[in-house]
Amino acid sequence: MRDLDHVAFSGKTGAAKPGRAAYLHCVLALRATPADFLFVDDREENVRAARAVGMDGHLFTGQDALAGVIDRWLAPRS
């Protein structure tokens, strides 16, 4: 975890997915905007909640699909 910019545990932040505060905690902690995030989860309700706050969201179904999603998401940012 030492290579990550921020790690958020619901037990420490007091906010858990799919609650709006869980996503906004990370946005505020990283001084970013929701559009700066690609949220990936294997639960549809969590992906929908991330999209509702303005994040890009992807429902994880496997590594191969995720690799393509990440490549497409990163392309306009590089």
C-alpha positions as CSV (number, residue, x, y, z in Angstrom):
1,M,0.0,0.0,0.0
2,R,2.9,2.3,0.3
3,D,2.8,3.1,-3.5
4,L,-0.8,4.5,-3.2
5,D,-1.5,8.2,-2.8
6,H,-4.4,7.6,-0.4
7,V,-6.0,4.6,1.3
8,A,-9.4,5.0,2.9
9,F,-10.9,2.5,5.3
10,S,-14.5,2.9,6.2
11,G,-13.8,2.1,9.8
12,K,-11.5,5.1,10.0
13,T,-13.4,7.5,7.8
14,G,-16.8,6.7,9.1
15,A,-18.2,6.4,5.6
16,A,-18.8,3.2,3.6
17,K,-19.8,2.4,0.1
18,P,-22.3,3.0,-1.4
19,G,-22.8,6.1,0.7
20,R,-21.9,9.3,-1.0
21,A,-19.5,10.4,1.7
22,A,-17.2,7.4,1.0
23,Y,-16.5,8.6,-2.5
24,L,-16.3,12.3,-1.5
25,H,-13.8,11.5,1.2
26,C,-11.3,10.4,-1.4
27,V,-12.1,13.3,-3.7
28,L,-11.4,15.8,-0.8
29,A,-8.4,13.9,0.5
30,L,-6.7,14.0,-2.9
31,R,-7.8,17.6,-3.6
32,A,-9.3,16.4,-6.9
33,T,-12.6,16.4,-8.7
34,P,-14.8,13.3,-9.1
35,A,-14.0,13.3,-12.9
36,D,-10.4,12.6,-11.9
37,F,-11.3,9.1,-10.7
38,L,-11.9,5.7,-12.3
39,F,-13.8,3.7,-9.7
40,V,-13.7,-0.1,-10.1
41,D,-15.8,-2.5,-8.0
42,D,-17.4,-5.8,-8.4
43,R,-20.7,-4.6,-7.0
44,E,-23.1,-2.7,-9.3
45,E,-24.5,-0.6,-6.5
46,N,-21.1,0.8,-5.7
47,V,-20.3,1.6,-9.3
48,R,-23.7,3.4,-9.7
49,A,-23.0,5.4,-6.5
50,A,-19.6,6.4,-7.8
51,R,-21.1,7.6,-11.1
52,A,-23.7,9.5,-9.2
53,V,-21.0,11.7,-7.6
54,G,-19.4,12.2,-11.0
55,M,-16.7,9.5,-11.1
56,D,-16.2,7.2,-14.0
57,G,-17.2,3.8,-12.9
58,H,-16.5,0.2,-14.1
59,L,-18.1,-3.0,-13.0
60,F,-15.2,-5.5,-12.5
61,T,-15.9,-8.7,-14.4
62,G,-12.3,-9.8,-15.1
63,Q,-8.7,-8.5,-15.5
64,D,-8.8,-8.6,-19.3
65,A,-11.8,-6.3,-19.6
66,L,-10.4,-4.0,-16.8
67,A,-7.0,-3.6,-18.6
68,G,-8.9,-2.2,-21.7
69,V,-11.0,0.1,-19.6
70,I,-8.0,1.5,-17.8
71,D,-6.1,2.0,-21.1
72,R,-9.1,3.9,-22.6
73,W,-9.5,5.9,-19.5
74,L,-5.9,6.9,-19.3
75,A,-5.4,7.8,-23.0
76,P,-6.9,11.3,-22.9
77,R,-5.0,12.0,-19.7
78,S,-1.5,11.2,-21.0
